[in-house]
């Protein structure tokens, strides 16, 4: 296949083909000549679809890999090199290649993201060649999509590294040197906001054609703005507690709410359908993978997360401290002293939707994480795939899907949803002193979950909002960045805990439980940011490394 497009990052020149005919149908297609592509809106959309594929991270890249660097998860196979970070061993020299996307790489993604940004810049340089007669609306929409995707790429860089070089030109093979300096955190934020504004001016509120589902909308652009401005208002990036930043974060979240397009989906007994019902009323922006074509290591999700006794991989194991942070059904905290005899009874309904634990009904039987059980390290069924903590993830898993028959599973990664926006708004309102509004939107989420309303005020309400984010948004890629923007990142690096479950009856119906340390972890101050790969700084001496990396 002739490969036409020259994709240039800050370091390397890559030649890539174009793939994707639709956003939701990510099957490879042939490449086309440059002149043909930039005069045909249908082929330009194919090019844009490739940008979606590269810029919208999902599952292990968008959530689980981050959770495994916090007090949420343990990565059973170290697919994203999570252990490098949680053991305090990350250096500028061990940030493995992340382009092209592969099955196992670090989450650094400096090279990947700048390569994708090069595509967005190439789009804006070349789209002017297109004949707009009869295609003006389509081309305008695509411009909005690419502004959104470029904003998303820069936000991914900002989260990882802080301020970064702001590249809008198209580099070519004739550009032999790079001397771009890093922008500040605030300058990078402002650039992203400019991109979001351009996207919002062009994107529709909704699409009427099903084949367009999964494309960026006005709501997606505003949701990204909400998340970005919440970060900007948070203690780590708002050291003087500038109230105007909290007001901007509040306004951004309210703008999404006021669109009137979204509503909380499901209830306490159908909570997981937020993720398994594609494009439901809560979803603001998501990416769906089909069940027939393997798509860059994402659509084997249900097999990857399920326990070994079901022929799954137990790829991400829930840590005991995450399990313990789910409250009791009456809203009181869990404790082993009060609830240890039956630790999995009468818990927050989201506990049962999010976590697979010993005895949990799943695909026709109860899960057996007890010693010697089918899902334990002593199982006769691929014990090397057993959970090391005594738990696996249930969130996002459609247990009606038999991955033993069809290995590829249709699945949805939800990048933005209304519950997050409610929590963003509640946090900003509380910071502004408006506890009534904070409680209103916090309790909308708790009511949907079947949990009692929070009535706290002051610091206790701030803590309650943070706790709600931990529970409601677990495994969705928020915890890692939340504890950093709050300035408490070290709490995510405490030793990983698991559970040892020992049967005390011949029928394996009664058990004793022992919390154990299953992974030693190390906190280092540098871990607020990722290191810029050494090769990037060697090529461009104007790049300054992040603090505490040599």
Backbone torsions as a table, in degrees:
resi	resn	phi	psi	omega
1	UNK	NA	128.0	178.3
2	UNK	-71.5	130.0	-176.5
3	UNK	-108.3	120.6	-166.8
4	UNK	-99.5	-43.9	-166.0
5	UNK	-80.5	131.9	177.2
6	UNK	-95.2	112.6	-176.2
7	UNK	-110.7	120.7	-169.9
8	UNK	-121.7	122.2	174.6
9	UNK	-95.9	-170.0	177.4
10	UNK	-70.4	-10.7	-178.2
11	UNK	-120.0	-48.1	-163.8
12	UNK	-122.4	157.4	174.2
13	UNK	-104.3	122.4	-178.6
14	UNK	-117.9	144.3	173.9
15	UNK	-111.8	122.2	-175.9
16	UNK	-130.8	151.2	171.9
17	UNK	-88.4	174.4	177.2
18	UNK	-99.4	140.7	173.6
19	UNK	-135.6	168.5	176.7
20	UNK	87.1	119.2	174.1
21	UNK	-94.4	-33.1	175.4
22	UNK	-132.4	159.5	178.3
23	UNK	-61.0	-36.2	-175.9
24	UNK	-93.9	-8.9	-178.9
25	UNK	-117.5	85.8	-168.1
26	UNK	-91.1	51.5	178.5
27	UNK	-91.7	139.0	-178.7
28	UNK	-62.2	145.2	173.5
29	UNK	-127.1	174.1	-179.0
30	UNK	-74.2	159.4	172.9
31	UNK	-81.9	160.1	179.3
32	UNK	-132.2	159.7	179.6
33	UNK	-65.4	153.2	-178.2
34	UNK	-57.0	-45.9	-177.8
35	UNK	-61.1	-39.0	179.9
36	UNK	-65.7	-45.2	-176.2
37	UNK	-60.9	-49.4	-170.4
38	UNK	-81.5	6.3	171.7
39	UNK	-117.6	4.1	-177.5
40	UNK	-126.2	108.2	-177.7
41	UNK	-56.5	-32.3	179.5
42	UNK	-65.3	-39.9	179.5
43	UNK	-75.7	-30.9	174.3
44	UNK	-62.1	-39.6	178.0
45	UNK	-63.3	-35.2	175.2
46	UNK	-60.3	-43.2	177.5
47	UNK	-61.8	-42.8	178.3
48	UNK	-63.6	-38.0	178.7
49	UNK	-61.1	-34.6	176.5
50	UNK	-64.6	-36.1	177.3
51	UNK	-64.9	-41.3	174.3
52	UNK	-55.0	-48.3	-175.2
53	UNK	-57.7	-35.5	-175.7
54	UNK	-89.6	-26.2	-170.2
55	UNK	-100.7	-18.0	-179.6
56	UNK	-101.2	97.0	-178.8
57	UNK	-76.5	148.1	-175.5
58	UNK	-138.3	157.7	171.8
59	UNK	48.7	-112.0	-174.0
60	UNK	-64.2	-34.5	-179.3
61	UNK	-80.6	-30.7	-177.2
62	UNK	-98.5	-16.6	-174.5
63	UNK	-144.4	-58.5	-169.8
64	UNK	-68.3	-38.1	177.9
65	UNK	-62.9	-35.4	176.1
66	UNK	-72.0	-42.9	179.0
67	UNK	-59.9	-30.3	-179.5
68	UNK	-75.6	-6.5	173.8
69	UNK	-103.2	15.9	178.8
70	UNK	-134.6	-166.4	178.5
71	UNK	-87.9	26.8	175.1
72	UNK	-98.5	-51.7	-165.0
73	UNK	-136.8	161.9	168.6
74	UNK	-121.2	130.9	179.6
75	UNK	-87.6	112.7	-173.5
76	UNK	-66.2	-28.2	-175.7
77	UNK	-122.6	5.8	175.5
78	UNK	56.5	37.1	-174.7
79	UNK	-58.0	-37.7	-178.6
80	UNK	-102.6	20.2	-179.8
81	UNK	56.6	36.6	-178.7
82	UNK	-59.2	-34.8	-176.3
83	UNK	-63.3	-29.3	177.4
84	UNK	-56.9	-36.9	-176.1
85	UNK	-84.9	-46.6	-174.7
86	UNK	-73.3	-15.7	174.6
87	UNK	-92.9	4.4	178.3
88	UNK	71.6	26.9	-174.1
89	UNK	-107.8	6.4	-179.1
90	UNK	-70.0	132.1	176.3
91	UNK	-136.7	166.8	176.1
92	UNK	-63.0	-12.9	-175.3
93	UNK	-97.8	-8.8	-177.6
94	UNK	-120.6	30.1	176.2
95	UNK	-90.8	81.8	-171.0
96	UNK	-50.7	153.2	-178.8
97	UNK	-54.5	134.8	179.5
98	UNK	-122.1	14.9	176.4
99	UNK	-140.5	130.4	-0.8
100	UNK	-70.9	163.8	-179.7
101	UNK	-54.2	132.9	179.3
102	UNK	-135.4	177.2	-171.3
103	UNK	-71.1	-26.4	-175.9
104	UNK	-142.0	107.3	177.9
105	UNK	-152.3	166.0	175.9
106	UNK	-69.5	166.2	177.8
107	UNK	-92.2	14.9	179.8
108	UNK	-59.9	-55.6	170.1
109	UNK	60.7	18.2	176.3
110	UNK	-56.8	-52.6	-177.5
111	UNK	-64.2	-44.6	-179.7
112	UNK	-58.3	-48.5	-174.8
113	UNK	-67.4	-41.0	178.2
114	UNK	-70.3	-29.6	174.2
115	UNK	-65.6	-39.5	177.7
116	UNK	-70.4	-39.4	176.0
117	UNK	-59.9	-37.2	175.8
118	UNK	-58.4	-38.4	177.2
119	UNK	-64.6	-41.5	179.3
120	UNK	-64.2	-40.1	178.2
121	UNK	-65.5	-38.2	177.7
122	UNK	-63.6	-38.1	177.2
123	UNK	-58.8	-51.2	-176.1
124	UNK	-67.0	-30.5	177.5
125	UNK	-68.8	-35.9	-170.5
126	UNK	-102.5	-20.1	-173.4
127	UNK	-64.2	-21.3	179.0
128	UNK	-64.5	-16.4	179.0
129	UNK	-74.2	-18.6	-173.7
130	UNK	-68.6	142.8	174.8
131	UNK	-75.0	116.9	-175.1
132	UNK	-86.4	-3.3	-178.9
133	UNK	-64.3	113.7	179.6
134	UNK	81.3	-2.7	-176.3
135	UNK	-128.5	10.6	-175.1
136	UNK	-57.2	-45.1	-178.5
137	UNK	-65.1	-42.2	-180.0
138	UNK	-63.1	-44.3	-179.3
139	UNK	-67.9	-38.2	178.0
140	UNK	-63.1	-40.8	177.7
141	UNK	-62.8	-42.9	179.5
142	UNK	-63.3	-37.2	176.2
143	UNK	-60.5	-42.1	176.4
144	UNK	-62.0	-41.6	178.2
145	UNK	-59.4	-45.0	-175.2
146	UNK	-73.4	-34.8	172.5
147	UNK	-60.1	-42.3	177.7
148	UNK	-62.1	-45.6	-177.4
149	UNK	-68.2	-35.4	175.8
150	UNK	-67.1	-39.6	175.0
151	UNK	-60.4	-42.1	-179.6
152	UNK	-63.3	-42.4	178.8
153	UNK	-62.0	-45.3	179.8
154	UNK	-67.9	-31.4	175.6
155	UNK	-67.1	-39.0	176.2
156	UNK	-61.8	-38.8	176.2
157	UNK	-67.5	-44.1	-179.7
158	UNK	-59.4	-42.8	179.6
159	UNK	-60.4	-39.7	-174.3
160	UNK	-81.9	-40.3	-166.3
161	UNK	-120.6	-13.0	-168.5
162	UNK	85.2	-150.7	-179.2
163	UNK	-62.3	141.5	-175.6
164	UNK	-136.5	165.0	173.6
165	UNK	-59.5	136.1	-178.6
166	UNK	-101.9	99.3	-173.1
167	UNK	-102.2	122.2	175.6
168	UNK	-123.8	-7.5	178.1
169	UNK	-87.9	162.6	176.5
170	UNK	-95.7	114.4	174.9
171	UNK	-80.1	146.5	179.0
172	UNK	-127.1	178.2	179.5
173	UNK	-65.5	-17.2	179.4
174	UNK	-82.1	-10.6	177.3
175	UNK	-87.2	104.4	-172.2
176	UNK	-93.0	-13.1	-178.9
177	UNK	-131.4	156.7	177.1
178	UNK	-131.7	127.5	-179.9
179	UNK	-135.8	27.8	-179.6
180	UNK	-71.4	130.9	177.2
181	UNK	-94.1	160.7	178.2
182	UNK	-75.3	133.8	168.6
183	UNK	-75.0	165.1	174.5
184	UNK	-75.5	170.4	176.8
185	UNK	-58.3	-47.0	-177.8
186	UNK	-67.0	-38.0	177.9
187	UNK	-65.0	-38.5	177.6
188	UNK	-66.3	-42.7	175.3
189	UNK	-56.6	-46.1	-176.6
190	UNK	-65.1	-37.2	177.0
191	UNK	-63.4	-43.8	179.1
192	UNK	-62.2	-41.0	178.8
193	UNK	-62.3	-37.2	176.8
194	UNK	-63.3	-42.1	177.8
195	UNK	-64.3	-41.0	179.2
196	UNK	-63.7	-41.0	178.8
197	UNK	-62.1	-42.0	177.9
198	UNK	-64.4	-39.2	178.0
199	UNK	-65.2	-46.2	-177.1
200	UNK	-62.0	-31.8	-179.5
201	UNK	-71.6	-19.2	-174.6
202	UNK	-111.3	-22.3	-171.5
203	UNK	-85.9	146.6	176.9
204	UNK	-80.2	162.4	174.5
205	UNK	-70.5	-39.9	-178.7
206	UNK	-144.2	167.3	172.6
207	UNK	-115.9	144.9	179.6
208	UNK	-95.9	-21.1	-179.0
209	UNK	-93.3	125.1	-178.5
210	UNK	-56.9	-31.7	-177.9
211	UNK	-67.6	-14.6	178.1
212	UNK	-92.4	-6.6	178.3
213	UNK	-60.1	135.7	-176.7
214	UNK	103.7	-12.8	173.9
215	UNK	-79.4	159.2	177.9
216	UNK	-64.7	145.1	176.4
217	UNK	-126.5	175.4	173.3
218	UNK	-56.3	-42.3	179.4
219	UNK	-60.1	-38.9	179.1
220	UNK	-64.0	-43.7	178.8
221	UNK	-62.8	-44.0	-179.6
222	UNK	-69.4	-31.8	177.2
223	UNK	-67.5	-40.2	175.5
224	UNK	-62.1	-40.8	177.3
225	UNK	-61.6	-40.9	178.9
226	UNK	-60.6	-46.7	-179.1
227	UNK	-65.3	-44.6	-179.4
228	UNK	-60.5	-46.9	-176.8
229	UNK	-72.9	-26.3	172.8
230	UNK	-65.7	-43.1	176.0
231	UNK	-58.8	-46.5	-176.0
232	UNK	-62.6	-27.5	180.0
233	UNK	-85.1	-13.7	-171.3
234	UNK	-76.1	158.9	-170.4
235	UNK	-53.4	-40.2	-176.9
236	UNK	-62.6	-35.4	-175.9
237	UNK	-107.1	-0.7	-178.6
238	UNK	-132.8	66.1	-168.4
239	UNK	-67.8	-20.7	178.3
240	UNK	-96.9	5.0	-178.0
241	UNK	52.7	50.2	177.6
242	UNK	-63.1	113.6	-175.4
243	UNK	-63.6	-29.5	-179.6
244	UNK	-63.1	-28.5	177.1
245	UNK	-69.1	-40.2	177.3
246	UNK	-66.4	-35.9	177.8
247	UNK	-66.0	-40.3	177.8
248	UNK	-63.6	-39.8	177.8
249	UNK	-65.1	-41.3	178.1
250	UNK	-62.7	-46.4	-178.7
251	UNK	-62.7	-38.5	-178.4
252	UNK	-66.4	-42.3	178.0
253	UNK	-66.3	-41.9	-179.1
254	UNK	-64.9	-31.1	178.5
255	UNK	-62.4	-36.8	176.2
256	UNK	-68.4	-46.2	-179.9
257	UNK	-59.6	-43.1	-175.2
258	UNK	-71.9	-10.1	173.1
259	UNK	-61.9	-27.6	178.6
260	UNK	68.9	20.9	-175.3
261	UNK	-98.4	-15.7	-169.1
262	UNK	-125.0	151.2	176.3
263	UNK	-147.0	153.9	178.2
264	UNK	-62.9	137.2	-174.4
265	UNK	-106.7	141.7	175.1
266	UNK	78.2	-174.0	179.2
267	UNK	-145.8	-166.3	-174.4
268	UNK	-63.3	-24.6	-179.3
269	UNK	-99.4	-9.3	-179.9
270	UNK	-125.7	27.2	-172.5
271	UNK	-56.7	-41.8	-174.2
272	UNK	-67.5	-13.7	179.1
273	UNK	-69.5	-11.5	171.5
274	UNK	-53.8	-34.0	-174.4
275	UNK	-102.4	-25.4	-177.0
276	UNK	-97.0	-16.8	171.9
277	UNK	-92.4	106.5	-171.0
278	UNK	-69.2	136.3	175.9
279	UNK	55.5	42.4	179.0
280	UNK	-76.8	-178.9	-170.9
281	UNK	-65.6	-20.0	-179.4
282	UNK	-86.3	-22.8	-173.4
283	UNK	-75.3	124.7	175.9
284	UNK	-95.0	-41.4	178.0
285	UNK	-153.2	127.9	179.8
286	UNK	-147.2	165.8	176.1
287	UNK	-124.1	129.0	-177.9
288	UNK	-112.2	137.5	178.0
289	UNK	-111.9	138.9	-175.8
290	UNK	-83.7	176.5	-171.8
291	UNK	-104.7	9.5	-175.0
292	UNK	-117.8	-21.5	-177.3
293	UNK	-124.8	129.3	178.4
294	UNK	-64.3	128.2	-174.9
295	UNK	-123.4	102.6	178.3
296	UNK	25.3	60.6	170.0
297	UNK	60.0	25.6	179.8
298	UNK	-106.9	-37.8	-167.8
299	UNK	-91.6	30.4	163.7
300	UNK	-110.0	27.9	-171.5
301	UNK	-54.6	-49.7	-172.4
302	UNK	-66.7	-37.4	174.8
303	UNK	-66.7	-44.5	-175.7
304	UNK	-61.4	-36.2	-175.1
305	UNK	-89.5	-20.8	-174.7
306	UNK	-76.6	155.5	-177.1
307	UNK	-68.2	162.0	-177.6
308	UNK	-62.6	-30.1	-179.1
309	UNK	-67.6	-13.8	176.2
310	UNK	-104.6	12.6	-173.9
311	UNK	71.1	23.8	174.6
312	UNK	-92.3	-178.2	-174.0
313	UNK	-107.5	-9.5	-177.4
314	UNK	48.4	44.8	-168.9
315	UNK	-64.1	-34.4	179.4
316	UNK	-128.9	121.2	-174.6
317	UNK	-104.9	132.6	-179.2
318	UNK	-74.9	133.1	179.1
319	UNK	-77.4	151.1	-179.7
320	UNK	-59.2	-37.6	-179.0
321	UNK	-65.9	-28.7	174.5
322	UNK	-69.6	-43.4	178.4
323	UNK	-58.4	-44.9	-176.9
324	UNK	-69.0	-23.3	-178.5
325	UNK	-79.0	-10.7	170.5
326	UNK	-74.2	123.2	-177.0
327	UNK	-70.3	172.3	169.8
328	UNK	-73.3	163.4	-177.1
329	UNK	-61.1	-24.8	-180.0
330	UNK	-87.9	4.0	176.8
331	UNK	92.3	-4.7	177.6
332	UNK	-82.0	153.1	-179.7
333	UNK	-66.9	149.7	172.4
334	UNK	-73.9	144.5	170.1
335	UNK	-146.7	145.1	177.8
336	UNK	-66.9	-30.0	-179.7
337	UNK	-64.6	-39.9	-176.1
338	UNK	-95.5	-26.9	-171.4
339	UNK	-125.0	9.8	-171.8
340	UNK	-69.2	-22.5	-179.4
341	UNK	-66.6	-38.1	178.1
342	UNK	-135.0	75.0	-167.7
343	UNK	-67.2	-16.5	-175.1
344	UNK	-106.2	11.1	179.1
345	UNK	-98.2	146.5	172.4
346	UNK	58.3	45.5	179.3
347	UNK	-102.9	167.2	171.8
348	UNK	-44.4	128.6	-178.0
349	UNK	-53.9	-26.7	178.6
350	UNK	-68.0	-22.9	175.8
351	UNK	-58.8	-42.3	-177.5
352	UNK	-74.7	-25.2	177.5
353	UNK	-83.3	-27.0	-170.5
354	UNK	-99.2	-26.8	-169.2
355	UNK	-129.0	134.2	172.8
356	UNK	-96.9	119.5	-174.1
357	UNK	-126.6	172.8	-178.3
358	UNK	-59.7	125.6	-179.8
359	UNK	90.6	-10.2	-178.9
360	UNK	-65.0	127.6	178.6
361	UNK	-66.6	129.8	-176.6
362	UNK	-156.2	121.7	177.0
363	UNK	48.2	49.5	170.1
364	UNK	92.2	-2.2	176.6
365	UNK	-154.3	169.2	175.2
366	UNK	-82.3	139.7	177.8
367	UNK	-63.1	142.5	-174.9
368	UNK	-121.2	80.8	178.1
369	UNK	-91.1	-2.1	179.2
370	UNK	-68.3	160.3	-177.4
371	UNK	-57.8	123.5	-177.7
372	UNK	88.4	-5.3	-179.4
373	UNK	-72.5	166.6	-177.4
374	UNK	-61.3	-25.1	-176.9
375	UNK	-108.2	18.4	-176.3
376	UNK	-103.7	175.0	176.5
377	UNK	-69.3	-13.6	176.7
378	UNK	-98.3	10.9	-178.5
379	UNK	-70.9	154.7	173.3
380	UNK	-82.2	-7.4	-178.1
381	UNK	-103.3	103.5	178.4
382	UNK	34.4	65.3	-177.5
383	UNK	-60.3	-21.7	177.6
384	UNK	-66.1	-17.8	177.4
385	UNK	-96.6	8.9	-177.4
386	UNK	-74.3	153.0	174.2
387	UNK	-64.0	138.3	177.8
388	UNK	-89.3	-12.2	-177.2
389	UNK	-106.5	-12.9	-175.4
390	UNK	91.2	11.0	178.1
391	UNK	-146.1	153.7	167.7
392	UNK	-132.1	173.0	179.6
393	UNK	-80.4	139.2	171.1
394	UNK	-112.9	-25.2	-179.7
395	UNK	-57.3	133.8	178.2
396	UNK	80.2	-5.8	-178.0
397	UNK	-90.0	126.6	172.9
398	UNK	-91.5	99.4	-172.9
399	UNK	-72.9	-8.2	175.9
400	UNK	-79.0	-9.8	-176.5
401	UNK	-88.2	124.8	-179.5
402	UNK	-94.2	96.4	-176.7
403	UNK	-75.7	-8.3	174.3
404	UNK	-74.3	-20.9	177.7
405	UNK	-95.2	-46.8	-179.8
406	UNK	-124.0	105.2	-172.7
407	UNK	-67.1	-31.8	-179.7
408	UNK	-90.4	132.4	-172.9
409	UNK	-122.0	134.8	172.7
410	UNK	-66.0	124.5	-175.4
411	UNK	-149.2	159.3	-174.0
412	UNK	-125.8	128.4	169.4
413	UNK	-102.1	123.0	-178.2
414	UNK	-96.5	109.5	-179.0
415	UNK	-77.8	-40.7	179.7
416	UNK	-138.1	135.2	175.5
417	UNK	-142.7	163.3	-171.3
418	UNK	-62.6	-35.9	-178.9
419	UNK	-58.2	-39.1	176.7
420	UNK	-62.1	-43.3	-178.6
421	UNK	-62.7	-41.1	175.4
422	UNK	-57.9	-43.2	-179.7
423	UNK	-69.9	-37.0	174.5
424	UNK	-58.8	-45.7	-178.3
425	UNK	-65.7	-43.8	179.9
426	UNK	-61.0	-42.7	-179.0
427	UNK	-65.0	-43.1	-179.6
428	UNK	-68.1	-41.5	178.9
429	UNK	-63.8	-40.3	178.4
430	UNK	-64.5	-39.8	178.4
431	UNK	-65.1	-27.4	178.5
432	UNK	-86.0	-3.3	178.6
433	UNK	89.9	10.0	-178.7
434	UNK	-98.9	72.1	-173.4
435	UNK	-64.9	-29.3	179.6
436	UNK	-61.8	-47.5	177.6
437	UNK	-67.0	-38.5	178.3
438	UNK	-59.9	-46.0	179.7
439	UNK	-65.9	-38.1	-178.7
440	UNK	-58.3	-48.5	-175.6
441	UNK	-80.8	-31.0	172.8
442	UNK	-60.9	-44.4	-175.2
443	UNK	-77.7	-17.9	170.1
444	UNK	-60.4	-41.4	-179.4
445	UNK	-71.3	-43.2	-179.4
446	UNK	-66.6	-36.2	178.3
447	UNK	-64.4	-43.5	176.8
448	UNK	-60.1	-36.2	-179.0
449	UNK	-79.2	-8.7	-177.9
450	UNK	80.6	24.8	179.2
451	UNK	-106.2	150.5	-179.5
452	UNK	-65.8	154.1	-178.1
453	UNK	-67.4	146.4	171.8
454	UNK	-83.8	139.9	178.3
455	UNK	-122.8	7.9	-175.0
456	UNK	-65.8	162.4	174.6
457	UNK	-135.7	169.9	174.5
458	UNK	61.1	-141.8	-178.1
459	UNK	-60.5	-34.7	179.1
460	UNK	-63.3	-34.5	177.6
461	UNK	-71.6	-40.5	174.8
462	UNK	-56.7	-45.2	179.0
463	UNK	-64.1	-37.6	-179.8
464	UNK	-66.3	-38.3	177.6
465	UNK	-66.2	-41.9	178.0
466	UNK	-63.8	-41.1	178.4
467	UNK	-63.5	-40.0	-179.7
468	UNK	-64.5	-37.2	175.1
469	UNK	-62.2	-40.8	-179.7
470	UNK	-59.4	-41.3	-176.3
471	UNK	-82.7	-54.4	-174.0
472	UNK	-63.6	-37.6	-173.1
473	UNK	-105.6	15.2	-176.1
474	UNK	-57.6	142.5	176.3
475	UNK	69.9	6.1	-177.6
476	UNK	-99.9	11.0	174.8
477	UNK	90.9	12.1	-176.4
478	UNK	-95.3	-37.2	-170.3
479	UNK	-57.1	-45.6	-178.4
480	UNK	-54.7	-45.8	-176.1
481	UNK	-83.5	-29.0	176.2
482	UNK	-61.8	-49.3	-175.6
483	UNK	-70.2	-20.7	174.0
484	UNK	-77.9	-43.6	-179.5
485	UNK	-69.6	-24.9	176.0
486	UNK	-82.3	-9.6	179.3
487	UNK	79.5	24.6	-178.5
488	UNK	-129.0	36.4	-172.5
489	UNK	-58.8	-29.7	-175.2
490	UNK	-62.8	-22.5	-178.6
491	UNK	-68.4	-19.4	177.9
492	UNK	-82.8	-3.9	-177.2
493	UNK	-109.7	16.9	173.4
494	UNK	-70.1	155.8	-177.1
495	UNK	-51.4	139.4	178.9
496	UNK	-73.8	129.2	-177.9
497	UNK	-107.3	149.2	173.5
498	UNK	-134.9	-169.7	-177.7
499	UNK	-130.2	136.4	170.1
500	UNK	-104.9	122.6	-174.7
501	UNK	-114.4	118.7	-175.7
502	UNK	-114.3	122.8	177.7
503	UNK	-64.8	142.1	176.4
504	UNK	-119.9	9.3	176.6
505	UNK	-137.7	152.2	-178.2
506	UNK	-64.7	-24.5	-179.8
507	UNK	-88.4	2.1	-179.7
508	UNK	56.5	45.9	179.4
509	UNK	-116.8	-7.2	176.7
510	UNK	-129.8	145.5	-170.2
511	UNK	-146.2	158.2	164.7
512	UNK	-111.9	154.2	-173.9
513	UNK	-126.7	137.1	177.5
514	UNK	-135.5	119.6	176.1
515	UNK	-74.3	133.4	-178.0
516	UNK	-136.8	153.6	174.3
517	UNK	-82.6	119.3	-178.5
518	UNK	-109.7	-8.5	176.2
519	UNK	-153.7	123.0	174.6
520	UNK	-80.4	135.2	-178.4
521	UNK	-126.3	157.3	-175.9
522	UNK	-129.1	128.1	175.6
523	UNK	-95.1	134.3	172.7
524	UNK	-130.9	144.0	-175.5
525	UNK	-60.0	-26.4	-178.7
526	UNK	-64.8	-15.2	-169.1
527	UNK	-76.4	9.1	170.2
528	UNK	-72.1	-28.8	177.7
529	UNK	-132.4	159.7	171.7
530	UNK	-81.2	155.3	174.3
531	UNK	-79.1	143.5	170.3
532	UNK	-72.7	131.4	-178.8
533	UNK	-54.0	139.1	-177.1
534	UNK	-54.5	-40.3	-175.0
535	UNK	-62.1	-30.8	179.6
536	UNK	-67.7	-40.2	-179.1
537	UNK	-73.8	-32.6	177.0
538	UNK	-65.0	-35.9	179.9
539	UNK	-79.0	-33.7	-177.7
540	UNK	-128.7	92.3	-178.4
541	UNK	-61.8	-16.0	178.6
542	UNK	-72.6	-14.0	175.9
543	UNK	-75.4	127.7	178.1
544	UNK	-102.3	132.7	-176.8
545	UNK	-69.8	154.5	176.0
546	UNK	-69.0	157.3	-175.3
547	UNK	-59.2	144.5	172.8
548	UNK	71.9	13.7	169.7
549	UNK	-110.4	134.1	-177.2
550	UNK	-84.8	NA	NA
